[in-house]
Amino acid sequence: MLIANTKLLLRLYQQPAAAMSDILDQGGLLFASVAVLIVSWLLAHSIPGLTFSFYAPLFILVAVYVPGIVPIASLTGRVTGGFGSGFQRDYAPLLTCTANAWTAANLPLLAVAWFRPQLLVAASAFAYLYFAVLIFFAVRTVFGTGNGAAVAIVGLSWIPLVGAYFLWGPLRYLLSWVASPFFLLYVFFYLRGELGNLGAGLRSRQSFRRNLEAAAVNPHDSDAQYQLGLIYQRRRQLTEAIRRFQNAVTIDQSLTDAHFQLGRIAREQGRLKDALAHFETVVNQDERHSQSEILREIGAVYVSARQYEDARLQLAEYSERRPYDAEGLFYYGQALEGSGKVKEAREVYERASEAASLAPPYLRRAGAKWGRLARKALAA
């Protein structure tokens, strides 16, 4: 276990995105925490002028930084479920990834302190920058965000650190209590249930992944391949997601969901011909697939290809079936605008904005993006 976790840590220097995914699936929170303690202790004894306690970095990650990122992701609409359930699900996975990221960012700093201390200032700046890059991959992996949203969350993650800076006096007093063996015993006996619940998110993810990998050994289990593809797709590892979905359709050509996801990824990557080919397969198998969202996806492909009349036909039918889908209405507005039907486009954009604002709470976050885009199109 120690060797495996060390390999995952070192892999962050070569393949940070894949390494974060593997840390999420196989990494140990205990290893990550001990690694932070060891590196911070070595830094405290290797860099002149550093006076922090060796457990201060771990405390800040555990009690300030990671708990600050989760609500930021929640407020930006990147956490599914409520804040409480999202915190319980994502805290331990994010902490494991973040602790490994901190260790990987500071190991080179330790080497500089030992062998080239005159470069410490430049190395420290590089360590902070590299840590931010690794947190970008951690956020994208744990929350399944796109690149832009991950950058925004990382950019806002300094807010809890600034708060901790101004409250450092009380936090140092709290640290002295945390180091007390009596306090640690109290936490263990009285709060172990709650702390165990925080770790359940990491354990459940890793257990689910292990079960899927075991099922995928069966060469005839297309559903296991499809589920693994969804995991990689959510983590933005699209190359591996495509491979899993292709495995699924090779096993079972009638697996409509896999064709649908392959089409969505192809559209996202700008491979419009491939997207249409997969979507045509979906339509042939079930033209009402995913509550008719296949029509919306085909229309979006035609909009990207500037085939506005083809897009208009698909999206008009979709809007009749799903008249309150803000995303579909936005694409329909684009198709009408591209076809020169400006007045009709304005009406549809207004419907898209209204649909986003009146969506039920569980759909409001997903529709907010399309409402903003519709209002921007109206302003233009």
Order of alpha helices (4+ residues) and beta strands (2+ residues): alpha-alpha-alpha-alpha-alpha-alpha-alpha-alpha-alpha-alpha-alpha-alpha-alpha-alpha-alpha-alpha-alpha-alpha-alpha-alpha-alpha
